[in-house]
């Protein structure tokens, strides 16, 4: 086993046989932590976004943060109920993309697909950046290395998913359940201390929070209303994760849709409890985070230093409830970091799965639809890893900056999906006339309309309050990606039309003649093998080509050719600009103009070596020529490999020849008259000048 394969087996795991594919299906107890980590982990940063947004209006506005959290919980409940209904109607697991495509058409499906793919990229960037933030809260030395920590988190999440969904199922169980248990313990203990009056305020409760702006009363009131809406839109990141469950039906055991619906219900309930409990404790402890500490905070009457670092809210609550010196404080931080990494892993399962479905419909490159040797969509995982890493670097792992981009995509998807469900139910009602059946449809119809109005309202709020803060970037990315998908589909449709066989298709006719050409760079064994291969195919004509980039090398080839008495005409192509590719192309085009119906086969002798660094030392000219020849109509390329002894373990003994090369030498040295008859009366050596 090579070093590369050994390292790959260690990091990714050994390949899995097709017979083990059924083992990758996850039960509910495993699917819950895998696909709900995204939604559950949002409690680690959604409260922060609510509070720091409200803090722009001063400390008084922060007191309404629990009510904003309650509004987010109501939206979560409606969306979860609507998506449970979606799963009953579309149990195949196509998710938002399938619903939009079937009910609203191709462009709507592409819009949803683009929105979700951008959303998945942001999930990874936000989750790993938040994990880096929490690690810095526990270990202050990491404050200046949050970007590196976030990138390491992205790499870990990508490697976990390259090992396959079954491995992810086993790996995610402990961190996700641990986070839920720890958070419930934190909230429960905090509620008991609050009821008994022993809940101490956090240090940030004594800080003075200055409003970010001032003005007349009317302007201030309007500004506060906009800030409340902006805080709500920031907290709406807690709703994300619903789309991950509905798109992961194929990963679950049967009955898949029913299991996904159960996971969705449990996830929604836990997410709502955690968010409400956290926001309540934030209000009781007076915990505060602000967007700009230097401008907005006064600690003991003084502005904090430039390098002042704010602990996130969960870190502050863990300190208030459990104490800074207790192990439970670090358990909360550790559990939060782990669940944030696995939240990124949730996107690493959703993004490749969606990409595969889009690729099957020819909206993305078809390489994305195939599974790797661990049953993971390897190309999709790598694409997401690279995109999320670039985004994290661009935004310097800033959770606040990334969240401004976050909610747009998911609520755009929610809105279009529910519009599709509204159309679905309207179509169904037109075909149902029995009064009892129509009455049973009232509930789903009302739910679809309520969810549509609510999601559309949230989307408008997000666009209005976050457009200038970065939502426009998400809209631009969605538009560019959607346009690219449609362009890819047009390309595939055009290629399919051109390649489709029809009655009387001319491609079924045989060519008039076949012209074989061999590229000769030196008279050695690979060329002899290529000669034998070409002569065995019995072409109409056979010609050897030498590109005269070096007079010395050309003279040596011609001398060897005559000395060995090889019975194949050889043509020297002039290369005044030392280009080894263009003279061959020009020569082919001249002959094709005379014989446009003929077929031309160019034989390229190549060396086969074992290691990657050795490959870089050989065949570069042949590859460049092959790339150009592929663009020439009526031209085929035949690669003739010569395995160098170092390229394989079971190499022949010294002095032995491959059977084909032995045949080449015996034919060439035997002066076979058959080939001379095939190649006509051409002089054995000629020189062509432009």
Buried (B, 14 or more C-beta within 10 A) or exposed (E): EEEEEEEBEEEBBEEBEEEEEEEBBBEBEBBBBBBBBBBBBBBBBBBBBBBBBBBBBBBEBBEBBBEBBBBBBEBBBBBBBBBBBBBEBBBEBBBBBBBBBBBBEBEBBBBBBBBBBBBBBBBBBBBBBBBBBBBBBBEEEBBEBBBEBBBBBBBBBBBBBBBBBBBBBEBBBEBBBBBBEBBBBBBEBBBEBBEEEEBEEBBBBEBBBBBBEEEEEEEBEEBBEBBBBBBBBBBBBBBBBBBBBBBBBBBBBEEBBBBBBBBBBEBBEBBBBBBBBBBBBBBBBBBBBBBEBEEBBEBEEEBBEEEEBBBBBBBBBBBBBBEEEEEBBBBBBBBBBBBBBBBBBBBBBBBBBBBBBBBEBBBBBEEBBEBBBBBBBBBBBBBBBEBBBEBBEEBEBBBBBBBBBBBBBBBBBBBBBBBBBBBBBEEBBEEEEEEEEEEEEEEBBEBBBBBBBBBBEBBBBBBBBBBEBBBBBBBEBBEEBBEBBBEBBEEBEEEEEEEEEEEEEEEEEEEEEBBBBBBBBEBEBBBBBBBBBBBEEEBBBBBBBBBBBEEEBBEEBBEBBEEEEBBBBBBBBBBEEEEBBBBBBEBBEEBBEEBEEBBBBBBBBBBBBBEEEBBEEBBEBBEEBBEBBEEBEBBBBBBBBBBBEEBEEEEEEEEEBEEBBBBBBEBBEEEBEEBBEBBEEBEBBEEBEE
